[in-house]
Amino acid sequence: MFDKATIIASFDAIAEHLEQERAPAGLLVVGGSYMALHGLRESTRDIDTVNRITDAIRNAVDEVARSRGFQPNWLNDRAAAFAPADLAEADCTVFYEHARLRVLGPPPGCVFLMKLYAAREPDYDDLVALWPRCNFTSLSDAADRFTVAYPHAPELRVSCNPAVGLVIARQTGFNRRAQDQALSQQTACAQDRGVRVSIT
């Protein structure tokens, strides 16, 4: 498992194996490692990047895996499949900076939308933790920005999306019964529009 300290130490190890270039190699971290670096989760099983890993970084990652006993894909770019269409490096913040490696993180709202798009049940707690750090003004705003981020998935643009609705319910202090009622209503709404409910 990778906690915040281990993640940073791993970046140090990658940098040590990289050749000096005119510009540092770059990683754009998301997923559980993003949560851990923000102190929103204790640890994660691997480190996810949303940008494709270059050959130089891949070679360094393999060297670190061998020297530290990590799994081969301890740092991977599988999250690239969930990259929002409007993700811009200029909006990202710096997590780690070295002469040979620079690691960035997207805004919290961007990671929230990525997890919403992934629609995996384990992401629900991360959605709840991220919500207070997002700058969405309302449920409708979050739904609209989801559509901008994922224009190829218009069927998920419903403002009654259960994942978003339950996050807001939990953050605004609704009790479990109210949350269950909200889920029931939102599920019916989603099913009426042919949307598969993936997060409970």
N, C-alpha and C positions, 0 to 999 in steps of 0.2 A: 504494500500500500504506500501511496505517496502523500505525505502531509506537506504543509507549506515549506518547511525547512528542506525536506527531501527534494521537492520540486526545484527549489532555487539551487540546491547543490547539484542537481542533475543538469541544470542549464550551465552551471560552471564547468561541468565535465564535458558537455558538448562543445562549449567554446574552446576548451583546451585542445580538442581534436580537429578544430577547423583551421584552415589556412587563412592567413591574413589577406583580405581582399580590399578593394577600394571602398566598398561599403559593407557593413556587417550583414551576415545572413539573417533572415527574418523568420519568425514564427508568430502566428496569430492564434493564441490559446483560447479555447472555449471549454464547455463541459465541466466535469467534476474538478479538473485542475483549476479552472477559472474560479469556481466556487471556493476551493480551498485557498487560493491566493488572496481572495477577498475576505477570508475568515468566515465564510458562510457554510462551510462544511469542514469536518476534521481531516478527511483524507479522500483519496480516489484511487481506483485500481490502475489507471493509466493517465497519460497526458494527451489530450486531443487538440489538434490544430485544424483550423478551417482552411488554411492555405495548403497547397500541395507541397510536400516535402521534396526539396531538391536532392540531387545525388550526393552532394557534399554533406548535407545535414544527415541524410540516410546513412552514409558511411560512418559519421561521427556517432550517431545513435547506436549503430551496430557495435562499435567499439566500446561504448559505455555499457551496453547490455552484457558484453562478454566480461568486462572488467568488474562489473558490480553485481553480476548474477541476475540481471533483470530479464523479464520475458522479451522475446524478439520484437514484439510490437508495443513495447512500453510507451513509446511516443509514436503516434500514428496520425494520419490525415483522413480517417474515415468520416469525420465530421464535415468534410468538404461537401458531402452530398446534401447537407442541410444549410449550406451558406445562403443567407438572405440576398436577394437581388440588389438591395440598396446598401450593402455593407461597404463602408469606405474607410480606408486606413487613416484618413485625416481625423475621423471621429474616435479613434482608438486611443487608449492610454498606455503608457509604458510600464510593464511589469518588471522588466529586467533589461539592463543595458551593459554590454561588453564591447570591446573593440571589434570582436569577431562575431557577436551574436546580439540581436535585439529581439525582445519578446514583447508583443503587444496584446492587449485585451480589448474587445469591443465594448460599447456601452452596455449597461445592464439590460436595457430594453431590448437590445438586439439578441442577447443570449436568451432572454425570456421568450422571444418569438421563435428562436431556434428550437427550444425545448417544447414549445407548444406545437410546432410543426412536426417534430419527431414523435410526439404523442405516445410516449412510453409511460407506463404507470409509475415507475420509480422517479420520474422527473417531477412529480407533483410537489414534493417537499421543496425541491429547488425552485419551482415556480413561486411558491409561497414566500420563500426567503428572498427571492429577487424582486418581488412586486414593490416593496417599499422604496427600492432604489431606482425604479423605473420612472420615467417622466410622463407616463400616460395620464391624460386628464380624466379619462372615463373608460368604461368597458367598451363603448363604441369607438373611442380613439384607439384602443388596443386592437380591436377588430379591424379597423381601417388600416392601421399600420401593418398588421399581419398581411393584408391583401397587397400592400405595396411591396413588402418583403418577399412574398410568395405569390406572384400574379398567376402562376401556372396551377394554383390550387384554389380556385374560386369557391369550391364547395365548402371550404373551411372558413369562409368569411362571415359566418353567422355570428351576430352579437350575442347569441345564447350559447356559444361554445361552452361546454361544461367545464373544461379546464380553467378558462378565464373566470367564469362565473363563480366557481367554488373558491378560487384564490381570493377573489374580492370578498366573497362571503366570509371566509376565514379571517381576512385582514380587518374587516369591519366589525368583527365580534359576534357574528351570527352564531347561534347555538347549533348543535348537531342536527336537531330536528329541522331547523330552518334550512340547513345545508342540504339535508336529504330531500326536502321539498323542492329546493332550488334545482337540485340535480334531476329530480323526476320531471320537473317542468322543462328544463333545458334539454333533457334526453328526448322528451316527446317532440320538442321543437326541432331538434336536430334530425330525428328520424322522419319527421314530416317532410323535411327537405332532402332526405336521402343521405344524411351525413352519418358516417360510422362513428360511434362514441368509443374512444380509445383510452381515455383517462378517467378513473373513478376516484 
